[in-house]
Amino acid sequence: MVKVSVVMPVLNGGEYFEDALESVRNQSLRDIEILVVDAGSTDQTLAIVDKYMRQDTRIKLIHSDKKSMGRQYNLGIENATGICVGFVEADDYVVESMFSNLFNLLDEEKLEYIKTDYSFFVEKGKKVFLKDYVLPKGLSGIYNKTIMPEDYPQIAYTDIHMWNGLYEREFLNNNNIRLSETPGASFQDTGFVLQTLIHAKKVKYVSVDSYYYRQDNSSSSIYNHNVTRFVLQELQYAQKYMTKDLAREIELTALERMLRLYCILYRQSQAYAEIDLDQNREAVVRVIEEWKKWMSDYRVLKLGLERDLEFQSLIHDEVFFDVFQKKVYRLENERKASYYEKICNHNDIVIFGAGRIGQSCLASLIGNDIRKARCFVDNNESLRGRVIMELPIISFEEAHLRYPDALYILAIGDGHSIEGYRQLEDLGIAESNICVAFPVSSHAAFGTRLSAER
């Protein structure tokens, strides 16, 4: 039997698809099948598939009857013959050892799935990578341990992709785990991941950077302006398989994350004048009414949402919610404008904090073609001398000596920013040369526009 079935959905894969396919063909694990599921490509994609099928009998072409990435993935799962199923998107690529390493661990320990860390990347003359983590920082201790997801509900905040893992095919089929088949290609893996979290009893997460996710493809779903509608569709899909009597904490955590995502995207949609925000109103009302049935006072308290203005307004007062989000959007833009102005007024930038926040800060600068960052500084002296994202980590004294007029961006978390300010002022850095990083998640770092919204 084939060990791994790799499903690759594609629609007009363009210039990136061949690299993605090559990275799968070149896996050190040879006993794989590659299921390319095409949704009606009109560019050179099918010619590329035909060329490689002549060279490699492991490649099979499947035609989707719908332009839906969810449908394409489902067709791949249904046609798979491997012990395990993995997924690679048409503009990404994987390291040569990914499926070998994951399969050996999964097969040896009889896991239902195994997932790994990954990196986002863009090409700015050469590839620039931003590592992201499948586990939240507070749960890094469970890497490489066999666990049951339900015991760690916080996983639902960060385990949100399907492509950075390998799944036992029998596990998927026995639990009828599939994707929603709504049109398009946005967020359809959200419901799939939630189902795996709900049903799995034996899984493992490993801290190995194996999957590389492209973020500079302008045709990617992450740049689709209709994202609020797509999130709502996934919320509605999730409600079909949620436990209806007393949902488990991991389910509530995952759905809370999806509602938070809806709030963020609703806010960001203000930038697109052509989007009618009322178009989602009916769907929102349906989702919220269902939530009200589930969200007892106990559950609200358990999730810490009883004093959460954003969440409470979303649930109980849609008019206030709309006003609130528009106000927050304006305030965020004012903060972003002030941050961008400071960056423009300095020739050199030093990033204070070389951790996840600092790296996301650097990625946002690179994504905006701002090449002024010279180094990181960090209070963790053991990091000094290392290079992260091609930027050295040096001492505060050396940074001040090399770049006396630099702008210092505090990227150490809001809880430590005041201490950071004082530390820099004690070193003789003027207050006008210090600012707090504009907050961006690792998922959005490369794509966040720091100049005025377009």
N, C-alpha and C positions, 0 to 999 in steps of 0.2 A: 504493500500500500504506500502511496505517496505520503511523505511525512508532513509537508506543509503546502497548502493551497494559498497562493498569493493573489488576492483580488485587486485589480487595478481599474477603477472606473475612469472613463475618459470621454470628453466631448471637446473636439477641436483642441487637442493637446498642444498644438503649435510647436514652438522652438524648444520646449522643456521636456516633452514626453519621451523623446529618445533617450535622454540622460536617465530619466526615471526607470525606464524599461531596462537599460543597460545595468543599472545598479542592482536590479532584481535578478537578471540573468547571471550576474557575476557573483552571486552568493556562494560562499564556501560550502554551504549545504546544497548538494546537487540534486537530492531527491525531492524536488518541488515541482509543482505545476503553476503556471502563470495564467490566470484567467483575466484577459482584457475584456472589459464590458463597455462597449461603445454605445453612445446614445444618439447616433446620427451625425457623426463628424463630417464636415464638408471641406476640411483642409487636408493636409498631407498625412493625417494621423493613420488612416486605414492603409495607406501605402507603406508607412513605417511598420505597422503590424504585419502586413503581408511579407515584407522583406525579412523580418525576424522570424516569422513562422517557417519560412523556407530554411532557415539556419538552425532552428531550435524547436524540436518537436514537443517540448514542454509547454510551449505557448499555445493557448487556445483563444479564439475570438468568439465572443457572445454578443449578440445584438439586443439592446434594450428597446422595448416598445414605448418607453416613456422617457422624456427628458427630465429625469429625476435621479439624483445621485443615490437617494435611498433605494429606489427600485434597482439601480445598477448594483449596489452592494448586495441587496437581497438575492438578485439573480446569481451573483458570484457565490454566495453562501450555498444556495440551493444546488448549484452545479459542482461544488467542490467535492473532491474525493479524498482529500488528505486527512490525516489524523488531526491536524490543527489548521486553523484559518488565520491568515494575516492580511493586512491591507496597506497599500501604498497609493497615495494620490499622484495624479499624472504630472504634477510639476515639482514633486519632492524627490528625495533620494534617500537610500539607506546604506549603512556601512556594510561591508562585505560579510562580516561575521554575525550580523544581527539575528537572522533566523536560525542559524546553527546554535548560537549561544542560548537563545530563548527556548528553542525546541528541546535541547538537551536537559535544561532545568525543568521544564514543564513535564517532559516524559518521565524523567527520573523520579520526580516527587508526586506525579499524578495530580498536577494542578489543573484547575478549570481555566485559569488564564494567568498570564504573566505579563507585566508591563514595565516599561523602561523610561528613563529620562530622555530628553530630546533637545534639539536646538532650533530656534528660528534663524533664518538667514536672509540676507539681501545681497545683491551683487552691485558693488560700488567700485567698479574697476576690478576688484577681486571680491571674493566672498567674505562677508562679515557675519559672525555667528553670535547669537545670544542664547546661552543655555537656559533651559527652563526645567522645572522639576515636577514629577508626577505626584509627589507627596508634599504636603505643607511642611514648613520649616519645623514646626513643633512635633512632627511625627517622623523626622529623619531617622530616628532610632529603629524603625521597623523595616527599613530597607534590608533586603536579603533574608527576611524572616517569612515563614509561611503563616498567613493570617486569614481571618474571616472578616471581610469588609464591614459587616454589621457592627463589629466590635470597635470600629474606628470611624464614626460618622463624619468626622472632619475631612476624610479622604474625598468626600463628594464635592468639596470646594475646589480641588486641584486635579483630580482624576476626571478629566472632561473630554478626552479625545479617545478615539477607537484605534487610530493608526499606529500608535506607539506600543502595540502589544501583540500577543499571540493567544488565540482562543481555541480550546478544545472543541472540535466540531460537534461532538456528541453533546457537550454542555449547551451549545447554542441551539441545537435541534430539540433536545429534550425539554428545554424551557421556552421554545418557540421565540427566541430572541431575534428580532429583526428591526429594521429601520422603518420609520414612517416614509411613505412614498409620495410626499407632497412634491409639487414641481420645483425645479431649481436644485441648488446645491449648498444651502446654508443651514447649519445647526442640526442637520438630520442625524448626525451621530450622537446628539445629546441624549435622545431617548434610548438609543442602543446602550450607551454607557450606563445609564441609570438602571436598565434592566440587568446588566451584568453585576452591578453592585448589589442589587436586591437578591438575586438568585445564587450568587457564588458563595461557596462554603470554604474553599481552599484556594488561595491565590498568593502571588508573590510580586513584590515590586523591587526592581534592581536599579541601582544608580550607575547606569552605563549609558553614555550618550550615543544612541544608535540610529536615531531617525532625524532627518533634516527637513524642516518645513519652510518652504519658500514664502516670503512675504512681500515680494516686489512684482508679482504678476498682477497687472492692472485688471485682468479679467477674472481674478479670483473672487469667490463668493464673499470674502471678508470686506470687499469694497462695495457690496450691493447695498443700495440705499433703502431697500425694503426689509431690513433686518428685523425691525420690530414685529412685523407680520410673521416672519419665519420663527421667531422665538415663541410667539403665541401659538403657532401651529404645533410646536414641540411640546408646549405646556398642555395643550389639549390631548396630544397623543399620550403624554405621560399619565394623564388622569385615567386613561383606559385600563392601565395595569397596576395602578397604585392600590395598596391595601386599603379597602374602603372602611373597615371598622376602626382600627387603631393603627395608623401608619407608623412604621418603625422610624427611629430617629434619623437613620441614614437617608430614608426617602424624603422626610421633611427637610433635611439639610440640603439635599440636592434640589428640591423644588424651590426652596428659599433662594438658592443661588440663581436659579433660572429667573425668578421674579426680580432679583437684584439686577440681573443682566438686562431684563426688559426695561427696568428703570433707567439704566445707563444708556441703552440704545434709544429709548424714547427721548432722553435729554439730548443726545447727539443728533437725533433726527431734526432738531430745530435748525441745523445748518443747511438742510436741504429744502429750499423754499418750494420746490415742486412736489414735495411729499405732503399729502393731506393727512394730518395726524388723526382726523376723525374716522379715517377708513377702517381703523382697527377697533373702534369703540364697541361695536357689537360683540366682537370676539373677546375683548377684554372683560366685558360684563359677564359673558358666559363662564370664562375661566374663574373670575373672582367669585361668582355665585357658588360655583362648585367648591372653591376653597373655603368659603364661609362655613360649609357643611362640615369640613374636616378640622378647621382651625378653632378648636375649643379653647377656652381660657387657659387650660393646662398646657396645651401645645404652644400657645403664644408665649406663655411664661417660660416654658422649657427652652425655646429658641431665643429668649431675651428680646422679644419684639414688642413688648407691651408699651414701651416709651419711644418706639422708633417712629418718628414722624413720617418718614417716607413710606414705610410699609403700611402704617395705619391709614394714611391718606389714600394709598393705592386700594386698600381693601374697602374703605368706608366712604370716601369722598372724592370722586373722580374729578370734579371741578377744581377742588383745592390741589389735588395731585398735579393737574395740568399747570396751574399757576406756579406751584412750588418748583416743578421741574424747569419751567422757563426761567424762573428767577435764578436757580442754581446754575443753569446753563450760562446766563449772562455773567454771573459772578466768576465762574470758571474761566470764561473768555477774558475777563478783565485781569484775572490773575495770570493767565497765560500771556497776555499782551505785555504785562509788566516784566515777566520773566524773560520773554523774548527780547524786549528792549535792552535789558541788562546784558544779555548775551551779545547783542549786536554792538554794544558800547565797549566791549573788551576784546583784545586780540588773543588773550590766553585764558584757558579755563582749567582749573584744578578741581577734580571731583573728590569730595570728602566722603569716603565710604566706598569700599570695593566689593561690597556684597551684592545681593540681588537688586536692591534699590539703585545702587550706584551703576551697576551694569545696565539696567533698564534706562537710566538717565542718559548714559553714553549712547545707547542704541537710538534713543529719540533724537539726539543731536546728529548722529550719522544719518538717520532716516530723513532729516531735514537738510542734509548736505552741509552741516556745520562742522568744520574740521578744525576747531580751536582747542579741543581738549588735549592737554599735554601729558597728564599723569593722574593717577589716583593717589590719595593719601588715606591712611587708615590707622586707627588706634591699635589694631592688632599687629604688633611688631613682627610677628612670624611671617606675615604676608609680604613684607618688604623685600624687594628684589624679584618678585614674581611679575609676570606680564599677563594681563587679562584683556582680551579683545584688542590686542596689540598695543595696550597702554601699560607703561610700567607703574608699579606701586613703589613710591619713594617716601622718605621721611618728610615731616612738615617743614623742618628746617631747610632741607634741600630744595623743596618746592618753592619756599619763600625766597631762597637765594636765586634760583633759576628764573622764576617768574614773579618778580616783585610787584607787578601791577595786575596780576591775574585776578579773575573772578573765581571765587571759591563757591562751588555749588554744594550745599549740604544735602547729602543723599543717605541719611542714616536713620530715617524714620522720624515721625513727628514727636515721638516720646523722648527723643534725644536731641532734637534740633536746638533747644535753648542752651543745653550744655555745649553743643558744637559751636554755637555762636560765641559763647564765652571763651572757649578754648582758642578759637581763631583770633579773637580780640586780644587775648593775653599774649599771643605770638606777634602782635603788632599789625594784624590785618585790619584795615579800615572797614567800618560797617558798610560803607558803600560798595565794598568789594566782596560782600557776602550775600548770598540769597539761598532760599530753600528750593530744591528741585521741584518742578511741576510734576505732580504725581501721575505716573503712567504704569499700567500693568505690563508685565513681560509680553503678554499676548498682543498688546497694542503699541508697544514701544516704537518699533520701526515705522509704523503707519500713522503715528500721532503728528498732526500738523501743528507746529508751534507758532507759525505766523497766523495772520487773520484767517478765519474759516472761509473756505471757498464754497 
